[in-house]
Amino acid sequence: MIMERYPAIADHGVVGDLQTAALVSSEGVVDWFPAPRFDSPSVFAALLDHERGGHFRFAPEGRGSTCKQLYYPDTAVLVTRFMSPDGVGEVFDCMPPDRTGTPSDRHVLLRGARAVRGTVRFDLECRPRFDYARAAHTCDLHDGTATFRAPGVTAHLQTTFPLHRDGDDARGTVTLRTGQLAGAVLTVDAAPDAPAPPPLTPDAVAERFWEVVDFWQRWVRTSRYRGRWPGAVHRSAITLKLLTYAPTGAPVAAATMGLPEQVGGERNWDYRYTWVRDGSLSVRALLDLGFAEEAAQFTRWLGNRLQPAADDRHEPLQIMYRVDGDPDLPEEVLSHLEGYRGSAPVRVGNAATDQLQLDIYGEALYALSEGREIAMRAGYHGWQNLARTLDWLADSWDRPDEGIWETRGGRKEFTFSRMMSWVAFDRGLRLAAAYSRPADTARWTAARDAILEQVMQRGWDAEQRALVQHYDGTVLDASLLLLPRVGFLAPQTESWLSTLDAIERTLVSDSLVYRYDPLASPDGLRGSEGTFSLCTFLYVDALARAGRLRPARYAFEKMQTYANHVGLFAEEIGPGGEQLGNFPQAFTHLSLIMAATTLDDALDRQRDDEPWRGGPPGRLSP
C-alpha cells in the first residue's frame, strides 16, 4: 500500500491511555501522537506535514488491499483490516490505560498484526519526528530494539520480527500465514536514558491486548444507559473518557491541534486543553449515564480552579487550562509545518485563554448544581470560593465580552453570556438554599432578575420574534439552543418557540446547524466554516424539549450518517458532508449524549395520539 499524503480527517480512529492519544488512519498509519500528555509536543505529526511530521506505518506491502476499520466491541481497541486476493490481515492498535491516577512519563503504543486468511506480508516503518519535527534524533539498533533519542525524550521500538535501520529511522518486514501473530510496541519515555522494556513475544502482545479489552468492556458495563441508541451513546462515552486526563479528571476539547475548519484556511486551533465550558456540560451527560466518579473528579478539578479575583484585571476563572490546571497557554505559530493540506498557520497553544467569556460562570455553576452532592464535598472553604466568585460576577456581568465562540473581532454584549450569567446566579441561589450556606442572596437575586429583564428587552428582536446573538444586532446564534436546557425560558413558551423557528429559518440546513453567519456578524477571521456538530445536537435537544419529536428524531438519525466509519465526530461538517476541525471532538460527543438522553425521555413520555408538530404532514425534513 502507498501511504496517502493527507487522508481525510474522518479517515481515522483514536486510541489512548487516558493521558495521551494517537490517531490511526485506515491505512494503518499513526500520523498523530503527542507524548507524554495530550498537550505535549508530537512524536508523529504527518497529519500536519506529510514530509516533515513523522509517522508509524504497519500495514501490508504493495497496492490492491481494501481497508476497513472498526473498534473491538465496547472498547477503545482499534482494528484495521486489509483484504486482498492473497489474504486478509488485521492490525490492532491500543494503549494500555492508566490505572494509577498519577502522571507518567512512559507511554506505550501497542500494535499487533495477524493473518486471518491466506498469507499476508506486513511492512513496518517507524519515522519519529520529535517536538513537532523541530528536534533531531538518533537511532541505535541493539538486540532487536530500535532506540530513538532526542533532547528530553527516548522512544524504544520492539518487534517480534527483525528490524533494520533506515538512516535514523527503522523498518521491518514480516510474512504471516493464517493464525500467525506479530507485534510492535513503541514505548515513549520522557526520562533521560530510559532503559528498554523486556523482550517482546507474540504471547505478550496477545496478553496485553486482552487486558486492554477487558478494561474497556468492564467500564462500559457500568453504564446505565438503556435507550434507543446504545452504540452511538457508548462510543461517545468511550471517546469522552479517552479524551480525559486521568490524573486530574480534566477532559481536553479534542485529541489534535491544527486541523482546519476550512481546508486551506486559517481557522486552525490547538484544542488539547480543558475548556471550563466543555467540561462543565459533560457533568450532566456523565451522570445521566451513571459515570458518577468521572463527574466527581472533574467537579473537584473545577472547584480547584475557582479562586477569588486578585484585582479588576483578573477573573476568578480562565476559559481554559492545561490538563493539570496550569493557566499558561501561550500561542505560537509552527511556521516550518505545511499544515493539513496546506492549512496554515499551524498553531500550538491558544491565545483565546486571555479572552473574557462571562458565560463560563454559568456553565461552572450548572455543573456544580447538577452534581450538587459532589459539589458540596468541597466543604466550607470551597463554598467560600464559589460565593466570592458570584459576588465578583454581580459587579462584572454587565459588560461586553468575546462570547462563547471566541471570536477575534472585538467584544460585544452577547446574549448567551448574559443568559449563562443568569444561570450562575440561579444555580448559586439553589445551592445556598439546599445546603443552608452563607450567601449574599439579596444581591444575587437582584443580579439574576436584572439579567432576565435586560435580555428580554435588549436581546429580543421584535421583527424576527427571536433572541439574537448580541444586543443592538439582528444576527441569530445557535448557542441560544441551550436556553431551554438550563431553564432560562420554558421550552414551550411562545417567545422560545418563535426563537427556535427563527433559528431554523436562518441557521439550519438539512438538519445541520451553523453557529452563526460570519458574513453578517464578522468574527475577525478570514474564510468560512462548516455546520457545527455540537449545535446540531443542541438543536435536537431543543426540538425534543419543545415537543417536536418527529423532526427531533429524524434530525438525530440523520446526524448519525455523518459520523465516520467507527462512530467518531470532528467539530464540523463541511458542504459535501466531510468532517472538519479537530478530531475527535469531545463537545460533539457529549452533546450527542445530551441529545440522545433528552430524546429518549421525551419519546418514552409520548402518547400514541400526539399530533405532528414539525410542519405539514407531507413535510419530510424539519
Secondary structure, DSSP 8 states (H G I E B T S, - for coil): ----SS--TTSEEEEE-SS-EEEEETTSEEEEEE-SSTTS-EEE-TTT-TTTS-EEEEEESSS--EEEEEE-TTSS-EEEEEEETTEEEEEEEE-----S-S--SEEEEEEEEEEEEEEEEEEEEEE--HHHHTS--EEEEETTEEEEEETTEEEEEEESS-EEEETTEEEEEEEEETT-EEEEEEEEE-STT--------HHHHHHHHHHHHHHHHHHHHT----SS-HHHHHHHHHHHHHTEETTTTEE-SBS-BS--SSTTSS---B--SEEHHHHHHHHHHHHHHT-HHHHHHHHHHHHHH----SSTT--S--SEE-TTS------EE-TTS--GGG----EES-GGGGS--THHHHHHHHHHHHTHHHHGGGHHHHHHHHHHHHHHHHHHSSS-B-TTTT-SS--B-BHHHHHHHHHHHHHHHHHHHHHT----HHHHHHHHHHHHHHHHHHSEETTTTEE-SBTT-----GGGGGHHHHTSS-TTSHHHHHHHHHHHHHHEETTEE-S--TTTS--S--S---EEHHHHHHHHHHHHHTT-HHHHHHHHHHHHTTS-TTS---SEE-TTS-EESSSSBHHHHHHHHHHHHHHHHHHHH--TT----SSSTT----
